[in-house]
């Protein structure tokens, strides 16, 4: 088991980042049930984005000060930056609800949000596994595959949803609004897979 305390702080920060990402995704999902309070939800996702930004700054300082890191510095940085991008996208999506005056969700949006929550939950599990066992974990590949499967399923839902939107909606403004919302959400799930792919590359380098 990986238990070097000096190096473990980096894995701990990656796990903390994943937990913030998951919390933000859950906040986004919950907001769909009460979009009349979307200003309050934006405040929550913005606060989580700020916490994520501060964590990135802390990690960069720790990387600069560290003599030894458990994995390459650039890999640690890339992982947390991609998770920070997820926070940015979630907050951006929450702001779209205000900009586009969205007052009611669609079932498709709820379904895609559920996929995002699942993907971020898997990121927490993945980072926890990395923290507990390092790159020698025998279960990391399974967790990476889980995230890839979620992304693939969300991509199918996204394509079908946009196809139906273009087929049945006649108002070009409504099409523009919802297509952008669905696209940002799909990009957010894609970023979850990007994180998993970086971890996969790291594991291959360090086995």
PyMOL commands that set and color helices and strands:
alter all, ss='L'
color gray80, all
select helices_A, chain A and resi 5-31+35-65+73-99+107-136+140-168+172-206
alter helices_A, ss='H'
color red, helices_A
deselect
rebuild
show_as cartoon
